[in-house]
Amino acid sequence: MDSLTPATPAKTDALARRYGAEAVPAAGPWNETIAVMLDHRSVRGYKPDPVPAGALESMIAAAQSAATSSNMQWWSAVAVTDPTKKKVLAEIAGGQKHIEQCPLFIAWVADMSRNQRISNATKTEFETMPWLETFMVASIDAALAAQNAVVAAQSIGLRTVYIGAMTRSRSPNSWVCRRRPSSCSASASATPRKRAKAK
């Protein structure tokens, strides 16, 4: 554990915070991973401090360890730290100022462009590329990867929120698709920050 890692709450306390003191369920085995997951809260206020060095790489490693159909990993993560680009993303999401405030914005993308490039390079037609099921698998893979990254971020003291509004406009898709043809912005976008100390 490092200085960013939050203290692990006791099992009963964590369950009471999640369900209320009057509705604490019986729970079996307990560990730090479960405690971190139960401590999840969506946060929309961010410190300007940069994300610690190596944190993004750790989050992506966790994301790449998520379950994936046929080990295809049909997703990409686009990390954005540039204030001008975050301002545009905030506008796309309906003026959500916390996107501008966060030190790091990650767009999780259902991305089939890598397989399309392999298909083109090998002159092999991937018959499943245009299938709805393929897109669904890519979208699910992107969401699973994003959730693993969120758990990893929280375990090192960062807080996040998903930005569902990114899929309500064609603009974010255009913004990402110009960089990655055969891709579509997923509904999972995370914005980490350092966790505030408990009072």
DRENSE-977482 format. One record per residue (C-alpha): x, y, z. Coordinates in Angstrom, 2 decimals. Example, Ala and Ser with C-alpha at 12.3 -4.5 7.8 and 13.67 -1.06 7.14 Angstrom:
<gukes>
12.30/-4.50/7.80 .
13.67/-1.06/7.14 .
</gukes>
This chain:
<gukes>
0.00/0.00/0.00 .
1.16/3.54/-0.64 .
0.26/6.98/0.65 .
-2.61/7.32/-1.84 .
-4.23/4.04/-0.84 .
-7.29/4.64/1.35 .
-7.71/2.76/4.60 .
-9.81/-0.38/4.26 .
-13.12/0.04/6.08 .
-14.24/-2.72/8.40 .
-16.71/-5.17/6.89 .
-19.73/-4.17/9.00 .
-19.05/-0.45/8.51 .
-18.69/-0.85/4.74 .
-21.90/-2.86/4.47 .
-23.77/-0.38/6.69 .
-22.64/2.53/4.50 .
-23.81/0.68/1.38 .
-27.17/-0.65/2.66 .
-27.95/1.36/5.79 .
-27.49/0.29/9.42 .
-30.91/-1.37/9.53 .
-30.35/-3.52/6.43 .
-26.81/-4.90/6.76 .
-26.82/-8.27/4.99 .
-24.92/-11.30/6.15 .
-21.70/-11.42/4.16 .
-19.13/-14.12/3.80 .
-15.39/-13.72/3.14 .
-13.98/-10.19/3.14 .
-10.85/-8.52/1.81 .
-9.46/-5.17/0.63 .
-10.75/-5.65/-2.93 .
-14.36/-6.06/-1.76 .
-13.97/-3.14/0.64 .
-12.72/-0.88/-2.18 .
-15.60/-1.91/-4.43 .
-18.20/-1.21/-1.74 .
-16.63/2.19/-1.10 .
-17.29/3.33/-4.69 .
-18.99/6.70/-5.12 .
-19.37/8.77/-8.27 .
-17.45/12.03/-7.76 .
-17.98/15.19/-9.76 .
-15.60/17.59/-8.00 .
-11.89/17.38/-8.72 .
-8.61/18.74/-7.43 .
-6.35/20.26/-10.08 .
-3.43/18.00/-9.05 .
-2.14/15.79/-11.84 .
-2.76/12.06/-11.58 .
0.33/10.41/-10.01 .
3.01/9.19/-12.40 .
2.30/5.67/-13.60 .
-1.35/5.72/-12.44 .
-2.74/5.72/-15.99 .
-0.51/2.80/-16.94 .
-1.66/0.85/-13.87 .
-5.29/1.56/-14.72 .
-4.81/0.40/-18.32 .
-3.05/-2.78/-17.14 .
-6.07/-3.49/-14.94 .
-8.38/-2.75/-17.87 .
-6.47/-5.17/-20.10 .
-6.94/-7.85/-17.45 .
-10.75/-7.65/-17.67 .
-12.76/-10.50/-19.12 .
-13.02/-10.26/-22.90 .
-14.85/-12.35/-25.47 .
-12.42/-14.65/-27.31 .
-9.55/-12.48/-25.99 .
-10.32/-9.97/-28.74 .
-10.19/-6.87/-26.48 .
-12.08/-4.77/-29.01 .
-11.68/-1.54/-27.13 .
-9.36/1.42/-26.90 .
-8.83/4.06/-24.24 .
-8.17/7.65/-25.28 .
-6.56/9.62/-22.43 .
-7.16/13.37/-22.55 .
-5.33/15.90/-20.38 .
-5.33/18.91/-22.72 .
-7.61/21.64/-21.24 .
-8.87/22.75/-24.67 .
-9.94/19.22/-25.61 .
-11.53/18.65/-22.20 .
-13.51/21.88/-22.68 .
-14.85/20.56/-25.99 .
-15.74/17.23/-24.36 .
-17.51/19.04/-21.52 .
-19.60/20.95/-24.09 .
-20.44/17.71/-25.91 .
-21.62/16.24/-22.60 .
-24.04/19.11/-22.02 .
-21.75/21.50/-20.15 .
-20.54/19.15/-17.42 .
-17.86/21.32/-15.80 .
-16.25/18.45/-13.90 .
-14.92/17.18/-17.24 .
-12.96/20.42/-17.54 .
-11.82/20.22/-13.90 .
-10.55/16.65/-13.90 .
-6.82/16.15/-14.46 .
-7.44/13.12/-16.68 .
-10.39/12.18/-18.89 .
-10.46/8.71/-20.45 .
-12.80/7.92/-23.34 .
-13.46/4.18/-23.43 .
-14.14/3.17/-27.01 .
-15.71/0.11/-28.64 .
-12.98/-0.15/-31.26 .
-12.94/-2.59/-34.14 .
-10.41/-0.64/-36.19 .
-7.44/-2.85/-35.18 .
-9.15/-5.94/-36.56 .
-10.16/-4.02/-39.67 .
-6.49/-3.09/-40.23 .
-5.46/-6.74/-39.80 .
-8.21/-7.74/-42.23 .
-6.97/-5.20/-44.78 .
-3.29/-6.09/-44.33 .
-3.84/-9.83/-44.71 .
-6.50/-9.43/-47.42 .
-8.76/-11.62/-45.30 .
-12.40/-10.76/-44.87 .
-13.52/-10.93/-41.25 .
-17.11/-11.97/-41.84 .
-18.25/-10.97/-38.35 .
-17.06/-7.36/-38.54 .
-20.40/-5.86/-39.65 .
-22.48/-8.04/-37.30 .
-24.48/-6.40/-34.53 .
-23.16/-9.09/-32.17 .
-19.58/-8.01/-32.89 .
-20.41/-4.42/-31.99 .
-22.20/-5.60/-28.83 .
-19.15/-7.66/-27.81 .
-16.89/-4.66/-28.42 .
-19.16/-2.42/-26.35 .
-19.32/-4.92/-23.49 .
-15.54/-5.40/-23.61 .
-15.06/-1.61/-23.40 .
-17.39/-1.37/-20.40 .
-15.68/-4.27/-18.60 .
-12.26/-2.73/-19.23 .
-13.45/0.65/-17.96 .
-14.87/-0.86/-14.79 .
-11.60/-2.67/-14.03 .
-9.80/0.65/-14.49 .
-12.25/2.39/-12.15 .
-11.66/-0.21/-9.43 .
-7.90/0.13/-9.93 .
-8.14/3.94/-9.73 .
-10.17/3.79/-6.56 .
-7.75/1.31/-4.97 .
-4.94/3.88/-5.27 .
-7.00/6.74/-3.90 .
-8.44/8.24/-7.10 .
-12.15/8.87/-7.63 .
-14.09/8.63/-10.87 .
-17.43/9.16/-12.58 .
-18.83/7.70/-15.77 .
-20.06/10.24/-18.31 .
-23.08/8.65/-19.98 .
-23.92/11.85/-21.86 .
-21.03/11.24/-24.24 .
-23.21/8.82/-26.23 .
-26.16/11.21/-26.59 .
-24.51/13.22/-29.33 .
-22.91/12.27/-32.62 .
-20.11/14.73/-31.85 .
-18.12/12.57/-29.42 .
-18.28/9.70/-31.86 .
-16.92/11.96/-34.58 .
-14.21/13.24/-32.24 .
-13.00/9.71/-31.48 .
-13.74/8.16/-34.87 .
-11.55/10.67/-36.70 .
-8.70/9.08/-34.75 .
-9.93/5.50/-34.92 .
-12.06/4.47/-37.93 .
-14.48/1.57/-37.23 .
-14.94/2.70/-33.65 .
-17.67/4.22/-31.58 .
-17.46/6.03/-28.26 .
-18.58/3.79/-25.41 .
-20.82/5.00/-22.62 .
-18.03/4.63/-20.10 .
-15.76/7.62/-19.62 .
-13.89/8.00/-16.37 .
-12.42/11.06/-14.69 .
-10.09/10.36/-11.78 .
-8.90/12.61/-8.98 .
-7.06/12.26/-5.69 .
-9.36/11.17/-2.93 .
-10.09/13.77/-0.29 .
-8.94/12.83/3.20 .
-11.70/11.68/5.55 .
-12.62/14.22/8.23 .
</gukes>
